[in-house]
Amino acid sequence: MYKKILVMLTLMVATSMVNADVAKQRALAEEMLEVSQASSVLDNMSKQVDAMFAQTVQQMNLPEDKKAEAERYQQRLNTIMKEGMSWDKLKGQFVDVYVDVFSEKELEELVAFYKSPLGQKLIVKMPLLMQESMALAQKQMQSIIPQIKALSEDMQAELYQKPKG
């Protein structure tokens, strides 16, 4: 009887220690997301989607009388982005990802880094780094598009050729 009670108490203490560790890890993940200004990533993404949509509309060369209608669609897109990609909606999921990927010690180190002057500088410079990196990747992609098109055409010709005979 005493053994059963001892085993139960041991399990309860171990479970509470694991729960405390998970709670601390989640708190660290939340702090890391806060100090790294992760919510601004969603804001920047939303702005990029908005800019891409505006560019697409501009390339459509719409007549003046249709531009107001296109603007309404852009407003609808903004609403969809705000509702579907809000920080409040995604924060818990981001915390889950960081808890799954990083240990408690790693999260502590990330928090310390993002609080440091270099970490703060990275936060400020990251949007520019991402923008310039994307521009480089797009430029490089443009240079290989002819090769990709040729490969696609070769593949289609080979896969869709009629059997001989």
Helices and strands as residue ranges (DSSP letters): H 2-35, H 39-59, H 64-84, H 87-101, H 104-115, H 117-159
